[in-house]
């Protein structure tokens, strides 16, 4: 019997590579689509088990060619970050929204069974007035990144309404774990751990009391992989732990794990940083019979050990 094929757009990245592992373990054929000359570091351990396509997500011909023989599509691509998206919203719309619409059009034409889109639980809700935030909370995102993610969600609804295209949206909270780029401007836990290992100063925007819902990457991809075969009428899910931690608590945990005394430098707060973001995850728990199993302490310890190991290589 022929295996069903999943393609992961952005599959060479932090989340995508973990999703590759999970889908392979679940018996699917996996294709990774990523940009030209992308680093294979995250998927080097499975390179001989997957198909790799290098291309341009903004190129319609690359999209059409990559979708041949595919059953399920994972859309994990984003060309922007929340912190910088407001600097150039036009670029954000051109490279993320328009490209997504081209992808969805081809998915309809080729009768793709399901599109699974990774949205942003941290930005689509704006500054919520109620915590934890439920999926039906209507808000105004305060960064272009969140606006585009929310708009892509709306178009998926439209393509389902017009053409019957099946889809799921997962509004992911703050993911962390092995393979996250510690040199990025996104992902506080990875960045902080890297700085501690290098004996560099941790800088925090604001007073450190900003609250986020951090989810360990291996817990998150378990749900994404399950969604391929899932059959539920609910389309949009928060993918989170439902537990909030302040940046100061994260720093304290990193200190405990690393055995180092950490003295952060506090900088002026940024307007785009939402003060509190904790997502209600009851829908995803009920629909997928899932719950996050990794505590923040365990997840940070795993990430710390990984970064130490990487430094030795």
C-alpha positions in Angstrom: 0.0 0.0 0.0 1.4 3.4 -1.0 2.3 5.7 1.8 0.6 9.1 2.0 2.9 12.0 1.2 3.2 15.1 3.3 5.1 18.2 2.2 6.4 20.7 4.7 7.0 24.2 3.4 9.7 25.5 5.7 10.6 21.9 6.6 14.3 22.6 7.1 13.7 25.0 10.0 13.4 24.5 13.8 9.8 23.4 14.0 9.7 21.8 10.5 12.6 19.5 11.2 10.9 18.2 14.4 7.7 17.7 12.4 9.7 15.7 9.8 10.9 13.4 12.6 7.3 12.9 13.9 5.7 12.3 10.4 8.4 9.8 9.4 7.8 8.0 12.7 4.1 7.9 12.0 4.7 6.2 8.6 4.3 9.0 6.1 6.4 9.9 3.1 7.9 13.3 3.8 9.0 16.1 1.4 10.8 19.2 2.6 10.5 22.4 0.6 12.8 25.2 1.7 14.7 28.1 0.2 17.6 27.7 -2.2 20.8 26.6 -0.5 19.1 26.3 2.9 21.1 24.8 5.7 20.5 21.0 6.0 21.8 20.9 9.6 18.4 20.4 11.2 17.6 17.5 8.9 21.0 15.9 8.2 20.1 12.9 10.4 17.1 12.0 8.1 18.3 13.3 4.7 18.3 9.8 3.2 14.7 9.2 4.4 13.1 12.3 2.9 12.7 14.1 -0.4 14.2 17.6 -0.4 13.1 20.4 -2.8 14.9 23.7 -2.9 12.9 26.5 -4.4 11.2 29.9 -4.0 7.9 30.0 -2.1 7.0 33.1 -4.0 7.4 31.3 -7.4 4.2 29.8 -8.7 6.0 27.2 -10.9 8.1 26.0 -7.9 4.9 25.6 -5.9 3.1 23.6 -8.7 6.1 21.3 -9.2 6.5 20.7 -5.5 2.9 19.7 -5.0 2.9 16.8 -7.5 2.0 13.5 -5.8 1.3 15.2 -2.4 -1.6 14.4 -0.2 -1.1 16.8 2.7 0.4 20.3 2.9 2.0 21.9 6.0 2.5 25.6 5.6 5.2 26.7 8.1 6.8 29.5 6.0 7.2 33.1 7.1 9.6 35.6 5.7 9.2 38.0 8.5 9.4 38.2 12.3 6.9 39.9 14.7 9.5 42.4 15.9 10.5 43.6 12.4 7.2 43.1 10.4 5.9 46.6 11.0 9.0 48.1 9.3 7.9 46.9 5.9 4.2 45.7 5.9 4.2 45.7 2.1 6.9 43.1 2.0 5.1 41.1 4.6 1.9 41.0 2.5 3.7 40.3 -0.8 5.9 37.5 0.5 3.5 35.8 3.0 -0.1 36.6 2.1 0.1 36.6 -1.8 2.4 33.5 -1.8 0.0 31.7 0.5 -3.0 32.5 -1.8 -1.0 31.0 -4.8 -0.3 27.9 -2.7 -4.0 27.5 -1.7 -5.1 27.9 -5.4 -2.8 25.1 -6.5 -3.9 22.9 -3.5 -7.6 23.3 -4.7 -6.6 22.5 -8.3 -4.6 19.4 -7.3 -7.3 18.2 -4.8 -4.9 18.3 -1.8 -6.6 16.4 1.0 -5.8 18.9 3.8 -3.8 22.1 4.4 -2.3 22.5 7.9 -1.3 26.1 8.6 0.9 27.2 11.5 -0.4 30.5 12.7 0.7 32.7 15.6 -1.0 32.5 19.0 1.3 35.2 20.2 0.4 37.8 17.7 -3.1 37.2 16.1 -4.9 38.3 19.3 -3.3 41.6 19.7 -3.4 42.8 23.4 -6.1 40.5 24.9 -8.4 41.8 27.6 -9.1 38.3 29.0 -6.7 35.5 29.9 -6.4 32.7 29.0 -7.3 33.7 25.4 -9.9 31.5 23.6 -10.0 30.9 19.9 -13.1 33.0 19.4 -11.5 36.0 20.9 -11.7 38.8 18.3 -8.9 41.3 18.5 -6.7 43.7 16.6 -3.2 42.5 16.1 -0.6 45.1 16.9 2.0 43.9 14.3 1.9 43.2 10.6 3.0 39.6 11.3 -0.1 38.9 13.3 -2.4 40.7 10.7 -1.0 38.6 7.9 -1.3 35.3 9.8 -4.9 36.2 10.7 -5.7 37.1 7.1 -4.3 33.8 5.8 -6.6 32.0 8.3 -9.6 33.9 6.9 -8.6 32.9 3.3 -8.4 29.2 4.4 -12.0 29.6 5.7 -13.0 31.1 2.3 -11.3 28.3 0.3 -13.1 25.8 2.4 -16.4 27.6 1.9 -16.0 28.0 -1.9 -14.2 24.8 -2.8 -14.5 22.4 0.2 -10.7 22.6 0.8 -10.1 20.9 4.1 -7.7 22.6 6.6 -6.6 23.1 10.1 -5.1 26.3 11.7 -2.8 26.0 14.7 -2.2 29.2 16.6 1.1 28.2 18.2 2.2 29.9 21.4 5.9 30.4 22.1 7.8 27.3 20.9 11.3 26.4 22.2 13.6 23.5 22.2 16.5 21.8 20.3 17.5 23.2 16.9 16.0 26.7 17.5 18.4 29.3 16.2 20.0 30.9 19.3 21.3 33.8 17.2 17.8 34.9 16.1 15.9 37.9 17.5 13.0 35.5 18.2 12.8 32.8 20.9 13.8 34.1 24.3 14.7 30.7 25.8 17.1 29.7 23.1 18.7 33.2 22.9 19.0 33.4 26.7 20.5 29.9 27.0 23.1 30.7 24.3 24.1 33.9 26.1 24.5 32.1 29.4 26.6 29.4 27.9 28.9 32.1 26.2 28.9 34.1 29.5 27.3 37.1 27.7 24.7 39.5 29.2 21.0 38.7 28.9 19.1 41.8 27.7 15.4 42.1 28.5 12.9 44.6 27.0 10.9 46.0 29.9 10.9 44.8 33.5 10.9 41.1 32.8 7.3 40.6 33.9 6.1 40.0 30.4 4.2 36.7 30.5 4.3 34.1 27.7 3.0 30.6 27.1 6.1 28.5 26.2 5.6 25.2 24.5 8.3 22.5 24.0 8.6 21.9 20.3 8.3 18.1 20.5 5.0 18.4 22.3 3.8 20.8 19.6 4.7 18.7 16.6 2.9 15.7 18.1 -0.4 17.6 17.5 0.6 18.8 14.0 1.4 15.2 13.0 -1.9 13.9 14.5 -3.9 16.5 12.5 -3.1 14.7 9.2 -5.5 11.9 10.0 -7.8 13.8 12.4 -11.4 14.4 11.5 -13.0 17.2 13.5 -15.3 20.0 12.5 -13.3 22.5 14.6 -10.8 24.2 12.3 -8.9 26.6 14.4 -6.9 25.6 17.5 -4.6 27.3 20.1 -1.6 25.0 20.4 -0.1 25.8 23.8 0.4 24.7 27.4 -2.1 27.1 28.9 0.5 28.1 31.5 2.2 31.5 31.6 5.8 32.3 32.7 7.4 35.7 33.1 10.8 36.3 31.5 12.2 36.7 35.0 10.9 33.2 35.9 12.6 31.9 32.7 15.9 33.5 33.6 15.6 32.0 37.1 15.0 28.5 35.6 17.9 28.9 33.3 20.1 29.9 36.2 19.0 26.7 38.1 19.6 24.5 35.0 23.0 26.0 34.1 24.2 26.5 37.7 25.2 30.1 36.8 24.2 33.4 38.5 22.5 35.5 36.0 22.1 39.3 36.2 20.0 40.6 33.2 20.1 44.1 31.9 16.7 45.6 31.5 16.0 47.9 28.6 13.1 50.2 27.6 9.9 48.2 26.9 8.8 47.9 23.2 5.3 48.9 22.1 4.9 45.7 20.1 5.4 43.4 23.1 2.0 42.2 24.4 2.2 42.3 28.3 0.5 38.9 28.9 -0.3 36.1 26.4 -1.6 32.7 27.7 -3.7 30.6 25.4 -6.7 28.4 26.3 -5.8 25.0 25.0 -8.9 23.0 25.9 -10.1 22.7 22.3 -6.9 21.1 21.1 -6.7 18.8 24.1 -10.3 17.5 23.5 -10.0 17.2 19.7 -6.7 15.3 19.7 -6.6 13.5 23.0 -3.4 15.4 23.7 -1.7 17.3 26.5 1.7 18.9 26.7 4.0 16.5 28.7 7.2 18.5 29.0 7.6 20.9 32.0 9.4 24.2 31.5 12.2 22.9 33.6 12.7 19.7 31.6 12.3 21.5 28.3 14.9 24.1 29.2 17.3 21.4 30.5 16.9 19.5 27.2 17.6 22.7 25.2 20.6 23.6 27.4 22.1 20.1 27.0 21.6 20.3 23.2 23.3 23.7 22.9 26.2 22.5 25.1 26.6 19.4 22.8 26.5 21.7 19.7 29.3 23.8 21.1 31.5 20.7 21.4 31.1 19.7 17.8 
